[in-house]
Amino acid sequence: MELQNRGFPLYRLLNCLCRRPAIVLSIFFLLFTQSVTATPVCAHVFANHREDQLISEFSKGSKDFFLARHLAKKIQSETTEQQLEELKIIGQAYRQVPKKDPNPLAAWHIGGRRLLDYTLALVQRHDLKFAEGHAAGKSGKELYQNFLLEQKQLFGTRYDAQDVILYAEYLQSQLPALQTTHSGPALTIILGGSFINGKAQLKTSDLDISVNQPALMKMKDAWEQKFNALLKEKNPESNMTLEMHGEPAGFYGKINPVVFVITAEKITVQVFEPAQIGTRPSDLQTGKSANYPL
């Protein structure tokens, strides 16, 4: 009676709820579902905000790599779950950030996508993942397949490790006949850049190839045609172009950690440690590398 007198409205409410358990369960269910659904919605809004922020900041480019290193250190300070979320956001923003210098007239200006490449190299540490997998007895082919699968999940890549390997094997098959027409050192082909590293967009990207003999430049058209023919078997929209250079493997390893080195005898996956910022902040010094036979 004392409870009734002191808190009559509360008493009536409790008495009512006790007599109607279905109402209690309904209220509990409503509160529970609201708490569950609110978190994904908030996370989605936050992710969209971070993506827009990232695109805006990195689309401007930079005169040095400090911006990329700062972002990498921020991500590295977070929990594993938070790091994965940040990497997903970078993967979504990646192709919306310009690859080339937004201000080509500025001295030593770096495009935003190159800055993100460096951030990814510092955070993902694929050199360590390859080393750990190799120590566990995995083959070079298995290691590369695992690598490209991770990249595919991050960037929505439309091709597989086997597509890359098939083309590398095609180039290797060309070398014995070409070698007979060239004197000097053994012919070597280097594949680097976005395609080998699982970041390419098949409609617009290019495939970077380096050769150690300038005479091999004449093979560009034939190799490009074969390259797209192989890709179009599964991806009809493929329209990539070949960019042929004479740069060493380390040139590509500064930005993207994985490089293929192809000779008539073997195909090697060369994996680089993250580069270090040089004395000039717009330069990167190539890190050490390890080789894994494919």
Phi, psi and chi 1 to 4 in degrees:
 res  aa     phi    psi   chi1   chi2   chi3   chi4
   1 MET       -  -36.4 -178.6   62.7   68.0      -
   2 GLU   -63.0  -40.8 -175.5  178.1   -6.2      -
   3 LEU   -63.1  -38.9  176.7   61.8      -      -
   4 GLN   -64.9  -40.9  -64.5 -179.3   38.8      -
   5 ASN   -70.3  -39.4  -66.7  -26.4      -      -
   6 ARG   -80.9  -35.1  -68.8 -175.8  178.8 -180.0
   7 GLY  -136.3   59.7      -      -      -      -
   8 PHE   -56.4  -45.7 -179.4   67.8      -      -
   9 PRO   -63.1  -42.1  -23.2   35.0      -      -
  10 LEU   -65.0  -41.5  176.6   60.7      -      -
  11 TYR   -61.0  -45.2  173.2   79.5      -      -
  12 ARG   -63.2  -39.4  -69.9 -168.8   60.6 -175.6
  13 LEU   -63.6  -47.8  175.6   61.6      -      -
  14 LEU   -63.9  -40.4  -67.9  174.3      -      -
  15 ASN   -63.6  -38.6 -171.1   44.4      -      -
  16 CYS   -67.0  -44.4  177.7      -      -      -
  17 LEU   -66.3  -38.1  -69.0  177.4      -      -
  18 CYS   -63.7  -32.4  -71.3      -      -      -
  19 ARG   -83.6  -11.4  -65.9 -179.2 -179.6 -178.2
  20 ARG  -130.6   75.1  -66.7  173.7  174.7   82.0
  21 PRO   -60.7  -27.4   20.0  -32.0      -      -
  22 ALA   -61.9  -35.8      -      -      -      -
  23 ILE   -66.2  -41.8  -63.7  177.3      -      -
  24 VAL   -59.1  -47.1  177.4      -      -      -
  25 LEU   -63.0  -37.5  -69.6  174.1      -      -
  26 SER   -65.2  -43.6  -62.4      -      -      -
  27 ILE   -63.2  -44.0  -65.7  173.4      -      -
  28 PHE   -60.5  -44.5  175.0   78.1      -      -
  29 PHE   -62.2  -42.2  178.2   76.6      -      -
  30 LEU   -62.3  -46.8  178.8   62.4      -      -
  31 LEU   -63.3  -40.0  -67.3  173.7      -      -
  32 PHE   -65.8  -46.3  175.4   77.4      -      -
  33 THR   -67.3  -34.0   53.4      -      -      -
  34 GLN   -64.0  -40.5  -73.3  -64.5  -41.2      -
  35 SER   -68.5  -34.3   64.7      -      -      -
  36 VAL   -72.9  -43.3  169.9      -      -      -
  37 THR   -77.6  -24.0   56.8      -      -      -
  38 ALA   -68.1  -37.4      -      -      -      -
  39 THR   -63.2  -49.9  -60.4      -      -      -
  40 PRO   -60.7  -38.0  -23.2   33.7      -      -
  41 VAL   -63.8  -46.9  170.9      -      -      -
  42 CYS   -61.7  -42.2  -68.1      -      -      -
  43 ALA   -63.0  -39.4      -      -      -      -
  44 HIS   -64.6  -44.1  179.4   69.8      -      -
  45 VAL   -63.3  -43.6  171.2      -      -      -
  46 PHE   -62.1  -43.1  173.0   75.3      -      -
  47 ALA   -62.2  -42.5      -      -      -      -
  48 ASN   -63.0  -40.4  -73.7  -18.7      -      -
  49 HIS   -64.1  -44.6  172.2   70.5      -      -
  50 ARG   -64.1  -39.4  -76.4  -73.9  -64.1  116.6
  51 GLU   -63.4  -46.5 -177.5 -179.7  -18.1      -
  52 ASP   -61.6  -40.6  -68.6  -18.3      -      -
  53 GLN   -63.9  -42.5 -173.3 -178.3   46.5      -
  54 LEU   -65.0  -44.7 -160.7   67.1      -      -
  55 ILE   -61.6  -44.6  -67.1  170.1      -      -
  56 SER   -62.6  -43.3  174.3      -      -      -
  57 GLU   -71.5  -43.6 -173.9  173.3   11.6      -
  58 PHE   -87.5  -17.9  -81.7   77.8      -      -
  59 SER   -65.3  -21.3  -69.6      -      -      -
  60 LYS   -75.4  -15.9  -58.0  171.4 -173.5  176.2
  61 GLY    70.8 -170.4      -      -      -      -
  62 SER  -161.1  159.3  177.2      -      -      -
  63 LYS   -86.7   -4.6   63.6 -179.2  179.9  180.0
  64 ASP  -151.4  176.6   55.2   50.8      -      -
  65 PHE   -95.3    8.0  -77.5   96.6      -      -
  66 PHE   -65.6  -35.6  -67.6  140.6      -      -
  67 LEU   -59.5  -43.7  174.8   64.3      -      -
  68 ALA   -65.6  -41.9      -      -      -      -
  69 ARG   -67.4  -36.6 -170.4  171.3   68.0 -179.8
  70 HIS   -63.1  -43.7  175.0   74.5      -      -
  71 LEU   -64.0  -40.5  176.0   59.1      -      -
  72 ALA   -61.5  -44.3      -      -      -      -
  73 LYS   -64.4  -37.3  -72.9 -175.6  176.3 -179.5
  74 LYS   -62.7  -45.6  175.3 -175.7  175.3  -62.9
  75 ILE   -66.0  -40.8  -64.1  173.1      -      -
  76 GLN   -64.6  -22.9  -71.3  167.5  -28.1      -
  77 SER   -81.9   -6.2   68.5      -      -      -
  78 GLU   -93.4  172.0  -63.2  174.1  -19.2      -
  79 THR   -69.4  165.2   65.2      -      -      -
  80 THR   -59.0  -42.4  -59.1      -      -      -
  81 GLU   -63.0  -42.0 -175.9  177.9  -11.1      -
  82 GLN   -67.8  -37.9  -70.3  171.5  -30.7      -
  83 GLN   -61.4  -43.9  -72.5 -174.7   28.4      -
  84 LEU   -61.9  -39.6  -69.8  173.8      -      -
  85 GLU   -65.8  -41.7 -169.7   59.8   37.6      -
  86 GLU   -64.0  -40.4  -72.5  -74.5  -14.2      -
  87 LEU   -64.3  -38.1  -71.2  174.2      -      -
  88 LYS   -62.6  -40.5  -72.3  178.7 -177.0  177.7
  89 ILE   -64.6  -41.4  -67.8  170.6      -      -
  90 ILE   -62.5  -42.6  -67.9  176.9      -      -
  91 GLY   -60.0  -38.4      -      -      -      -
  92 GLN   -72.3  -34.2  -67.5  165.2   -3.0      -
  93 ALA   -85.1  -19.5      -      -      -      -
  94 TYR   -50.7  -53.3 -176.4   78.7      -      -
  95 ARG   -78.8   -6.9  -66.5 -167.7 -178.2   99.9
  96 GLN   -92.1   -3.1  -58.5  177.5   64.0      -
  97 VAL  -100.9  133.4  173.9      -      -      -
  98 PRO   -59.9  139.9  -21.6   32.5      -      -
  99 LYS   -79.9  -43.2  173.4 -177.8  176.3 -178.8
 100 LYS   -85.4  166.0  -64.0 -177.7  178.5  180.0
 101 ASP   -59.2  124.8  -63.9   -8.9      -      -
 102 PRO   -70.7  -18.9   25.0  -32.4      -      -
 103 ASN  -133.0   75.9 -175.1    8.4      -      -
 104 PRO   -64.3  -16.1   23.1  -33.2      -      -
 105 LEU   -82.4  -16.5  -62.1 -179.8      -      -
 106 ALA   -77.3  140.2      -      -      -      -
 107 ALA   -67.6  130.1      -      -      -      -
 108 TRP    57.7   38.6  -45.3  115.7      -      -
 109 HIS   -86.3  142.1 -148.3   70.3      -      -
 110 ILE  -116.0  132.2  -53.5  158.5      -      -
 111 GLY   -66.6  151.7      -      -      -      -
 112 GLY   -63.2  -35.6      -      -      -      -
 113 ARG   -68.4  -33.6 -158.7 -179.3  -59.1  176.3
 114 ARG   -66.6  -35.4  -71.5  -68.3  159.6  -97.8
 115 LEU   -64.6  -42.1  -64.3  171.3      -      -
 116 LEU   -65.9  -35.9  -70.9  177.3      -      -
 117 ASP   -57.4  -43.1  -77.6  -31.7      -      -
 118 TYR   -68.7  -40.0 -173.3   50.5      -      -
 119 THR   -57.8  -47.5  -64.4      -      -      -
 120 LEU   -61.5  -41.7  -70.2  166.6      -      -
 121 ALA   -61.1  -39.4      -      -      -      -
 122 LEU   -70.6  -35.2  -69.0  169.7      -      -
 123 VAL   -86.8  -45.4  174.9      -      -      -
 124 GLN   -72.6  -33.5  -69.4 -177.7  -68.4      -
 125 ARG    47.7   59.4  -69.2  -53.6  -56.6  -96.9
 126 HIS   -66.3  -23.0  -74.4  -63.6      -      -
 127 ASP   -61.3  -39.6   58.1  -52.3      -      -
 128 LEU   -71.4  -37.9  -61.6 -179.6      -      -
 129 LYS   -65.4  -40.9  -65.4  174.3 -176.0  176.1
 130 PHE   -63.3  -43.9  -91.7   78.1      -      -
 131 ALA   -63.0  -42.0      -      -      -      -
 132 GLU   -65.7  -41.8  -69.3  169.9    3.3      -
 133 GLY   -65.8  -38.7      -      -      -      -
 134 HIS   -65.2  -41.1  178.3   69.0      -      -
 135 ALA   -64.8  -26.7      -      -      -      -
 136 ALA   -85.3    1.6      -      -      -      -
 137 GLY    96.0   10.3      -      -      -      -
 138 LYS   -79.3  147.0  -67.6 -176.1  178.5 -179.6
 139 SER   -78.3  165.9   67.1      -      -      -
 140 GLY   -60.1  -36.1      -      -      -      -
 141 LYS   -65.7  -44.2 -175.3  174.6 -177.2  178.4
 142 GLU   -62.7  -41.6  -70.5  176.0  -53.0      -
 143 LEU   -62.6  -42.8  -65.5  172.0      -      -
 144 TYR   -69.0  -38.0 -177.9   68.8      -      -
 145 GLN   -61.5  -43.1  -72.0  172.0  -27.6      -
 146 ASN   -63.6  -41.1  -68.7  -18.9      -      -
 147 PHE   -60.8  -49.6  161.4   73.5      -      -
 148 LEU   -69.9  -30.7 -152.3   66.9      -      -
 149 LEU   -62.7  -42.7  179.9   60.7      -      -
 150 GLU   -63.1  -42.3 -178.6  178.7  -21.5      -
 151 GLN   -65.8  -38.2  -62.1  -66.2   83.3      -
 152 LYS   -62.2  -40.7 -172.2  172.5 -176.0  176.5
 153 GLN   -67.2  -30.5  -66.8  170.2  -17.0      -
 154 LEU   -81.3  -42.1 -168.4   62.1      -      -
 155 PHE  -107.2   -3.1  -63.5   99.7      -      -
 156 GLY    68.0   33.6      -      -      -      -
 157 THR   -57.8  139.8  -52.4      -      -      -
 158 ARG   -99.1   15.6  -62.2  -71.6  -60.0  -82.4
 159 TYR  -139.9  165.5   54.8   92.6      -      -
 160 ASP  -113.7  171.4  -59.0  -46.1      -      -
 161 ALA   -58.3  -37.1      -      -      -      -
 162 GLN   -64.7  -31.1 -168.9   58.1   31.8      -
 163 ASP   -64.1  -41.3  -63.0  -41.6      -      -
 164 VAL   -67.5  -44.6 -178.8      -      -      -
 165 ILE   -64.0  -40.9  -66.2  170.5      -      -
 166 LEU   -59.4  -41.8  -81.5  175.0      -      -
 167 TYR   -70.5  -38.4 -170.5   63.8      -      -
 168 ALA   -61.3  -40.3      -      -      -      -
 169 GLU   -67.4  -35.1  -69.4  174.2  -18.2      -
 170 TYR   -62.6  -47.4  162.1   73.5      -      -
 171 LEU   -61.1  -40.3  -68.5  175.2      -      -
 172 GLN   -60.6  -39.7 -175.6 -175.6   33.0      -
 173 SER   -65.6  -20.2   72.1      -      -      -
 174 GLN   -81.1  -22.0  -59.4  -71.8  -65.3      -
 175 LEU   -69.1  -41.3  -68.8  179.8      -      -
 176 PRO   -56.7  -45.3  -28.0   37.4      -      -
 177 ALA   -68.1  -39.8      -      -      -      -
 178 LEU   -66.9  -32.6  -69.5  169.5      -      -
 179 GLN   -63.1  -32.9 -173.9   69.4   65.1      -
 180 THR   -66.2  -20.2   62.1      -      -      -
 181 THR  -100.2    3.1   62.5      -      -      -
 182 HIS  -128.8  127.3  -67.2   85.1      -      -
 183 SER   -90.6  165.0   57.9      -      -      -
 184 GLY   103.7 -156.3      -      -      -      -
 185 PRO   -65.9  160.0   24.7  -34.2      -      -
 186 ALA   -60.2  139.7      -      -      -      -
 187 LEU   -68.3  138.2  -64.2  178.3      -      -
 188 THR  -134.7  136.2  -58.4      -      -      -
 189 ILE  -117.9  136.2  -61.3  172.6      -      -
 190 ILE  -118.9  126.7  -64.9  170.7      -      -
 191 LEU  -106.7  125.6  -58.9 -178.4      -      -
 192 GLY  -140.7 -172.9      -      -      -      -
 193 GLY    87.6 -160.3      -      -      -      -
 194 SER   -69.1  -35.6   62.7      -      -      -
 195 PHE   -65.5  -49.1 -179.7   70.2      -      -
 196 ILE   -63.2  -30.2  -57.2  -58.1      -      -
 197 ASN   -96.5   15.6  -75.5  -90.0      -      -
 198 GLY    71.2   26.7      -      -      -      -
 199 LYS  -117.7   -0.4  -56.9  173.9 -177.0  176.4
 200 ALA   -76.1  148.7      -      -      -      -
 201 GLN  -106.1  117.6 -166.9  166.5   21.2      -
 202 LEU   -64.5  -20.1  -62.0 -178.1      -      -
 203 LYS   -80.6  -28.9  -72.1 -176.7  179.2 -179.7
 204 THR  -130.4  -16.7   56.4      -      -      -
 205 SER   -77.8  172.7  -63.5      -      -      -
 206 ASP  -123.8  162.2   52.3   57.4      -      -
 207 LEU  -107.7  122.0  171.4   63.7      -      -
 208 ASP   -87.5  122.7  -69.1  -56.5      -      -
 209 ILE  -126.1  132.1  -66.6 -176.3      -      -
 210 SER  -114.4  140.6  -83.0      -      -      -
 211 VAL  -126.5  150.8  -67.2      -      -      -
 212 ASN   -94.6    4.3   66.3  -21.8      -      -
 213 GLN  -132.2  119.1  -69.0  -72.6  -19.6      -
 214 PRO   -55.8  -28.3  -25.0   33.9      -      -
 215 ALA   -61.9  -22.6      -      -      -      -
 216 LEU   -73.9  -10.4  -68.1 -177.9      -      -
 217 MET   -59.5  -25.4  -64.7  -72.9 -173.3      -
 218 LYS   -67.5  -14.1   66.4 -178.4 -178.5 -179.0
 219 MET   -83.4   -2.0  -60.2  -58.7  -61.0      -
 220 LYS   -52.6  -53.0  178.0 -176.1 -177.4  -60.6
 221 ASP   -62.6  -44.4  -69.2  -18.3      -      -
 222 ALA   -65.8  -42.2      -      -      -      -
 223 TRP   -69.1  -36.8  -73.1   -6.4      -      -
 224 GLU   -65.9  -43.0 -177.3  177.6  -67.7      -
 225 GLN   -61.8  -44.4 -176.3  177.8    0.5      -
 226 LYS   -65.9  -39.4 -179.7   64.8  174.8 -179.3
 227 PHE   -58.5  -51.4  176.5   54.3      -      -
 228 ASN   -69.8  -31.8  -80.7  -58.5      -      -
 229 ALA   -62.3  -42.0      -      -      -      -
 230 LEU   -65.3  -42.3  -71.6  172.1      -      -
 231 LEU   -69.3  -36.0  -70.9  176.8      -      -
 232 LYS   -70.1  -14.0  -76.4 -179.1  178.4 -179.9
 233 GLU   -60.5  -33.2  -68.4  178.4    7.3      -
 234 LYS  -113.9  -22.2  -69.5 -167.7  -63.0 -175.7
 235 ASN  -132.0   87.4  -61.4  -77.1      -      -
 236 PRO   -58.9  -21.7  -23.0   33.7      -      -
 237 GLU   -78.9   -4.6   76.5  -82.7   12.1      -
 238 SER   -58.8  130.9  -60.4      -      -      -
 239 ASN  -152.1   48.6 -171.2   34.1      -      -
 240 MET   -81.1  153.8  -67.9 -177.3   66.1      -
 241 THR  -113.7  153.0   57.6      -      -      -
 242 LEU   -93.0  132.6 -100.4   63.6      -      -
 243 GLU  -111.6  112.4  -66.0  -72.8  -20.6      -
 244 MET  -101.6  133.2  -62.4 -169.8   71.8      -
 245 HIS  -135.4 -175.2  -46.1  -82.9      -      -
 246 GLY  -127.1   22.2      -      -      -      -
 247 GLU   -76.9  150.8  -54.9  -71.4   -5.3      -
 248 PRO   -76.2  169.9   28.5  -35.2      -      -
 249 ALA   -59.0  -38.7      -      -      -      -
 250 GLY   -61.6  -25.4      -      -      -      -
 251 PHE   -61.3  -43.2  170.9   80.0      -      -
 252 TYR   -76.9  -34.3  -58.8  105.8      -      -
 253 GLY   -67.1  -14.3      -      -      -      -
 254 LYS   -64.1  -35.4  -70.5  179.8 -178.5  179.9
 255 ILE  -107.3  -48.4  -68.1  -66.6      -      -
 256 ASN  -113.3  126.4  -72.3  -63.0      -      -
 257 PRO   -70.8  -23.1   25.6  -34.4      -      -
 258 VAL  -106.7  132.1  175.7      -      -      -
 259 VAL  -135.3  142.6  175.3      -      -      -
 260 PHE  -100.5  131.7  -83.8   21.7      -      -
 261 VAL  -114.5  120.0 -179.5      -      -      -
 262 ILE  -117.3  125.0  -55.1  168.7      -      -
 263 THR  -125.7  175.0   64.9      -      -      -
 264 ALA   -64.3  -26.2      -      -      -      -
 265 GLU   -88.9  -33.5  -68.5   75.9   27.2      -
 266 LYS  -159.1  163.3   61.8 -178.0  178.1  179.4
 267 ILE  -117.8  127.2  -58.7  174.9      -      -
 268 THR  -119.0  135.6  -57.9      -      -      -
 269 VAL   -92.9  114.5 -176.8      -      -      -
 270 GLN  -103.5  124.3 -170.7  170.1   -3.1      -
 271 VAL  -118.9  127.5 -175.9      -      -      -
 272 PHE  -103.1  144.7  -72.2   83.4      -      -
 273 GLU   -69.5  158.4  -64.2  177.8    1.6      -
 274 PRO   -57.2  139.7  -25.0   34.8      -      -
 275 ALA   -69.6  161.2      -      -      -      -
 276 GLN  -107.6  145.0  -61.9  -64.3  -41.9      -
 277 ILE   -67.7  130.8  -62.9  176.5      -      -
 278 GLY   -79.6 -173.2      -      -      -      -
 279 THR   -63.6  -31.7   52.5      -      -      -
 280 ARG   -95.7  119.7 -173.5  166.8   58.5 -170.2
 281 PRO   -60.2  -13.6  -22.8   33.6      -      -
 282 SER   -90.2   -2.3   59.1      -      -      -
 283 ASP  -106.9  149.8  -73.3  -16.1      -      -
 284 LEU  -120.1  139.0  -67.0  175.8      -      -
 285 GLN   -98.7  123.7  -63.7  177.5  -13.7      -
 286 THR   -57.3  134.6  -54.3      -      -      -
 287 GLY   -80.9  174.2      -      -      -      -
 288 LYS   -67.0  161.1  -63.2  178.1 -179.0  179.0
 289 SER  -138.1  162.2   65.6      -      -      -
 290 ALA  -130.6  149.9      -      -      -      -
 291 ASN  -111.1  138.0  -63.4  -37.8      -      -
 292 TYR  -131.0  111.3  -56.4   92.6      -      -
 293 PRO   -58.0  134.0  -22.1   32.6      -      -
 294 LEU   -76.0      - -168.4   63.0      -      -
